[in-house]
Amino acid sequence: MATASVARDERLDARVTREEKEMIETAARLSGTSASDFIRMATRQAALNTIREHEVLTLNEEAKRVFVEALLNPPKPTEKAIAAARRLKEEMA
């Protein structure tokens, strides 16, 4: 199975303790990969997880109820909201 080659021309450096380096090297060996590839893959996964955690909206039960209620029965727009919508419509025209 052929894999596409992706240029990796950016560099990222990190200082680690001897213990951390040995642990990373051991984990990489156990995974059958290089320490560099192990660090790259683990760091990428940690970054994706962190980004997802900040993108997902988590609500408690009361907040969910209020949110759904607002979606199903939205309040009537205020004069300020109507004026803002009018300005936006004018700007978009």
MDAnalysis code that builds the backbone (N, CA, C; Angstrom):
import MDAnalysis as mda
import numpy as np

u = mda.Universe.empty(279, n_residues=93, atom_resindex=np.repeat(np.arange(93), 3), trajectory=True)
u.add_TopologyAttr("name", ["N", "CA", "C"] * 93)
u.add_TopologyAttr("resid", np.arange(1, 94))
u.add_TopologyAttr("resname", ["MET", "ALA", "THR", "ALA", "SER", "VAL", "ALA", "ARG", "ASP", "GLU", "ARG", "LEU", "ASP", "ALA", "ARG", "VAL", "THR", "ARG", "GLU", "GLU", "LYS", "GLU", "MET", "ILE", "GLU", "THR", "ALA", "ALA", "ARG", "LEU", "SER", "GLY", "THR", "SER", "ALA", "SER", "ASP", "PHE", "ILE", "ARG", "MET", "ALA", "THR", "ARG", "GLN", "ALA", "ALA", "LEU", "ASN", "THR", "ILE", "ARG", "GLU", "HIS", "GLU", "VAL", "LEU", "THR", "LEU", "ASN", "GLU", "GLU", "ALA", "LYS", "ARG", "VAL", "PHE", "VAL", "GLU", "ALA", "LEU", "LEU", "ASN", "PRO", "PRO", "LYS", "PRO", "THR", "GLU", "LYS", "ALA", "ILE", "ALA", "ALA", "ALA", "ARG", "ARG", "LEU", "LYS", "GLU", "GLU", "MET", "ALA"])
u.atoms.positions = np.array([
    [0.843, -1.175, 0.000],
    [0.000, 0.000, 0.000],
    [0.888, 1.239, 0.000],
    [0.762, 2.059, -1.000],
    [1.568, 3.262, -1.118],
    [0.970, 4.367, -0.250],
    [1.869, 5.119, 0.386],
    [1.404, 6.231, 1.195],
    [1.935, 7.516, 0.601],
    [1.136, 8.563, 0.678],
    [1.537, 9.855, 0.141],
    [2.603, 10.464, 1.035],
    [3.609, 11.026, 0.424],
    [4.679, 11.662, 1.166],
    [4.292, 13.107, 1.455],
    [4.391, 13.489, 2.706],
    [4.056, 14.844, 3.109],
    [5.336, 15.503, 3.590],
    [5.625, 16.677, 3.055],
    [6.834, 17.398, 3.460],
    [6.690, 17.862, 4.901],
    [7.664, 17.530, 5.688],
    [7.705, 17.994, 7.083],
    [8.888, 18.947, 7.195],
    [8.642, 20.210, 6.905],
    [9.739, 21.159, 6.905],
    [9.684, 22.146, 8.066],
    [8.747, 21.955, 8.971],
    [8.675, 22.779, 10.177],
    [9.343, 22.031, 11.317],
    [9.924, 22.779, 12.234],
    [10.634, 22.159, 13.346],
    [10.016, 22.626, 14.654],
    [9.951, 21.725, 15.609],
    [9.429, 22.023, 16.935],
    [10.384, 21.398, 17.941],
    [10.933, 22.194, 18.837],
    [11.896, 21.689, 19.806],
    [11.302, 21.709, 21.206],
    [11.727, 20.754, 22.018],
    [11.282, 20.705, 23.411],
    [12.406, 20.146, 24.265],
    [12.598, 20.708, 25.409],
    [13.572, 20.195, 26.372],
    [12.839, 19.221, 27.288],
    [13.409, 18.056, 27.488],
    [12.808, 17.048, 28.355],
    [13.860, 16.534, 29.328],
    [13.396, 15.900, 30.388],
    [14.325, 15.281, 31.331],
    [14.824, 13.963, 30.739],
    [15.877, 13.448, 31.307],
    [16.401, 12.156, 30.861],
    [15.331, 11.079, 31.023],
    [14.614, 11.122, 32.143],
    [13.557, 10.135, 32.400],
    [12.453, 10.217, 31.350],
    [12.037, 11.436, 30.998],
    [11.003, 11.603, 29.979],
    [11.476, 11.078, 28.624],
    [12.732, 11.381, 28.286],
    [13.277, 10.913, 27.011],
    [13.317, 9.397, 26.958],
    [13.768, 8.771, 28.045],
    [13.822, 7.304, 28.082],
    [12.423, 6.704, 27.966],
    [11.457, 7.331, 28.623],
    [10.081, 6.843, 28.570],
    [9.543, 6.953, 27.142],
    [9.796, 8.076, 26.491],
    [9.335, 8.281, 25.117],
    [9.993, 7.257, 24.188],
    [11.291, 7.056, 24.349],
    [12.004, 6.094, 23.505],
    [11.481, 4.672, 23.723],
    [11.188, 4.317, 24.968],
    [10.635, 2.996, 25.265],
    [9.258, 2.846, 24.628],
    [8.418, 3.841, 24.792],
    [7.078, 3.787, 24.204],
    [7.155, 3.710, 22.679],
    [8.085, 4.431, 22.092],
    [8.246, 4.402, 20.640],
    [8.666, 3.015, 20.178],
    [9.626, 2.421, 20.878],
    [10.062, 1.063, 20.532],
    [8.900, 0.086, 20.635],
    [8.136, 0.181, 21.711],
    [6.987, -0.712, 21.901],
    [5.936, -0.514, 20.814],
    [5.859, 0.701, 20.277],
    [4.901, 1.008, 19.211],
    [5.462, 0.687, 17.831],
    [6.735, 0.329, 17.788],
    [7.355, 0.008, 16.510],
    [7.617, 1.223, 15.642],
    [7.906, 2.340, 16.264],
    [8.145, 3.571, 15.520],
    [9.346, 4.305, 16.099],
    [9.759, 5.349, 15.439],
    [10.868, 6.155, 15.942],
    [10.359, 7.079, 17.046],
    [11.276, 7.563, 17.863],
    [10.891, 8.507, 18.918],
    [10.294, 9.767, 18.294],
    [10.866, 10.209, 17.190],
    [10.367, 11.405, 16.516],
    [8.930, 11.203, 16.037],
    [8.668, 10.070, 15.378],
    [7.315, 9.795, 14.909],
    [6.349, 9.611, 16.077],
    [6.818, 8.959, 17.144],
    [5.966, 8.759, 18.317],
    [5.570, 10.108, 18.911],
    [6.535, 10.999, 19.066],
    [6.264, 12.327, 19.631],
    [5.301, 13.092, 18.725],
    [5.547, 13.036, 17.419],
    [4.695, 13.743, 16.471],
    [3.254, 13.243, 16.543],
    [3.073, 11.925, 16.551],
    [1.715, 11.360, 16.576],
    [1.024, 11.628, 17.918],
    [1.757, 11.457, 19.020],
    [1.159, 11.677, 20.342],
    [0.800, 13.145, 20.545],
    [1.680, 14.029, 20.095],
    [1.426, 15.457, 20.236],
    [0.246, 15.886, 19.371],
    [0.175, 15.342, 18.164],
    [-0.942, 15.659, 17.269],
    [-2.266, 15.227, 17.894],
    [-2.294, 14.012, 18.461],
    [-3.524, 13.519, 19.085],
    [-3.909, 14.379, 20.288],
    [-2.920, 14.754, 21.102],
    [-3.206, 15.607, 22.258],
    [-3.732, 16.967, 21.808],
    [-3.165, 17.508, 20.738],
    [-3.630, 18.801, 20.221],
    [-5.064, 18.690, 19.713],
    [-5.371, 17.629, 18.964],
    [-6.739, 17.435, 18.465],
    [-7.732, 17.305, 19.614],
    [-7.355, 16.549, 20.644],
    [-8.242, 16.387, 21.803],
    [-8.501, 17.718, 22.490],
    [-7.454, 18.514, 22.663],
    [-7.593, 19.813, 23.318],
    [-8.492, 20.730, 22.504],
    [-8.295, 20.747, 21.190],
    [-9.123, 21.582, 20.318],
    [-10.577, 21.138, 20.387],
    [-10.821, 19.838, 20.325],
    [-12.202, 19.319, 20.399],
    [-12.862, 19.687, 21.719],
    [-12.117, 19.577, 22.819],
    [-12.672, 19.919, 24.132],
    [-13.142, 21.366, 24.176],
    [-12.444, 22.236, 23.466],
    [-12.802, 23.647, 23.478],
    [-13.857, 23.991, 22.428],
    [-14.086, 23.119, 21.486],
    [-15.094, 23.367, 20.459],
    [-16.457, 22.802, 20.830],
    [-16.491, 21.822, 21.700],
    [-17.740, 21.158, 22.060],
    [-18.414, 21.912, 23.199],
    [-19.683, 22.179, 23.014],
    [-20.472, 22.854, 24.036],
    [-21.084, 21.794, 24.949],
    [-20.743, 21.849, 26.207],
    [-21.281, 20.893, 27.167],
    [-22.209, 21.637, 28.119],
    [-23.428, 21.145, 28.228],
    [-24.428, 21.794, 29.063],
    [-24.948, 20.835, 30.134],
    [-25.230, 21.380, 31.311],
    [-25.883, 20.558, 32.325],
    [-27.363, 20.445, 31.970],
    [-28.102, 19.674, 32.710],
    [-29.511, 19.408, 32.372],
    [-30.357, 20.672, 32.306],
    [-30.181, 21.564, 33.264],
    [-30.975, 22.799, 33.269],
    [-30.619, 23.666, 32.068],
    [-29.332, 23.778, 31.754],
    [-28.900, 24.582, 30.607],
    [-29.421, 23.978, 29.305],
    [-29.431, 22.654, 29.220],
    [-29.987, 21.990, 28.025],
    [-31.465, 22.336, 27.862],
    [-32.201, 22.276, 28.973],
    [-33.631, 22.566, 28.923],
    [-33.866, 23.996, 28.455],
    [-33.129, 24.950, 29.012],
    [-33.275, 26.354, 28.640],
    [-32.913, 26.556, 27.172],
    [-31.839, 25.912, 26.732],
    [-31.388, 26.032, 25.341],
    [-32.445, 25.501, 24.372],
    [-32.950, 24.310, 24.648],
    [-33.956, 23.708, 23.768],
    [-35.232, 24.541, 23.782],
    [-35.621, 25.016, 24.933],
    [-36.821, 25.862, 25.042],
    [-36.663, 27.124, 24.200],
    [-35.473, 27.732, 24.238],
    [-35.227, 28.940, 23.444],
    [-35.261, 28.639, 21.946],
    [-34.794, 27.439, 21.569],
    [-34.850, 27.062, 20.152],
    [-36.282, 26.804, 19.697],
    [-37.042, 26.110, 20.531],
    [-38.406, 25.744, 20.155],
    [-39.374, 26.909, 20.277],
    [-39.137, 27.784, 21.242],
    [-40.022, 28.927, 21.489],
    [-39.185, 30.192, 21.648],
    [-38.613, 30.673, 20.551],
    [-37.732, 31.837, 20.670],
    [-38.508, 33.072, 21.104],
    [-37.865, 33.957, 21.881],
    [-38.540, 35.181, 22.293],
    [-38.712, 36.113, 21.091],
    [-39.687, 36.999, 21.174],
    [-39.892, 37.976, 20.104],
    [-38.696, 38.923, 20.089],
    [-38.276, 39.350, 18.898],
    [-37.114, 40.238, 18.829],
    [-37.408, 41.597, 19.459],
    [-36.389, 42.152, 20.103],
    [-36.513, 43.486, 20.709],
    [-36.309, 44.533, 19.623],
    [-36.588, 45.778, 19.957],
    [-36.386, 46.876, 19.001],
    [-34.917, 46.943, 18.572],
    [-34.002, 46.729, 19.519],
    [-32.570, 46.761, 19.185],
    [-32.220, 45.644, 18.208],
    [-32.779, 44.456, 18.400],
    [-32.509, 43.329, 17.505],
    [-33.064, 43.611, 16.116],
    [-34.250, 44.209, 16.063],
    [-34.857, 44.541, 14.772],
    [-34.005, 45.579, 14.049],
    [-33.539, 46.593, 14.781],
    [-32.690, 47.630, 14.187],
    [-31.371, 47.025, 13.694],
    [-30.791, 46.127, 14.465],
    [-29.539, 45.482, 14.061],
    [-29.741, 44.646, 12.806],
    [-30.838, 43.920, 12.723],
    [-31.138, 43.112, 11.544],
    [-31.335, 44.008, 10.327],
    [-31.992, 45.154, 10.534],
    [-32.214, 46.108, 9.440],
    [-30.868, 46.636, 8.925],
    [-29.962, 47.009, 9.868],
    [-28.636, 47.507, 9.471],
    [-27.860, 46.436, 8.720],
    [-27.912, 45.201, 9.186],
    [-27.206, 44.113, 8.525],
    [-27.745, 43.914, 7.116],
    [-29.060, 43.943, 6.980],
    [-29.689, 43.753, 5.663],
    [-29.245, 44.850, 4.708],
    [-29.172, 46.081, 5.206],
    [-28.735, 47.211, 4.376],
    [-27.274, 47.052, 3.952],
    [-26.434, 46.595, 4.882],
    [-25.012, 46.410, 4.595],
    [-24.791, 45.270, 3.579],
    [-25.649, 44.261, 3.633],
    [-25.514, 43.114, 2.736],
    [-26.027, 43.410, 1.335],
    [-26.856, 44.448, 1.210],
    [-27.455, 44.775, -0.106],
    [-26.469, 45.455, -1.022],
])
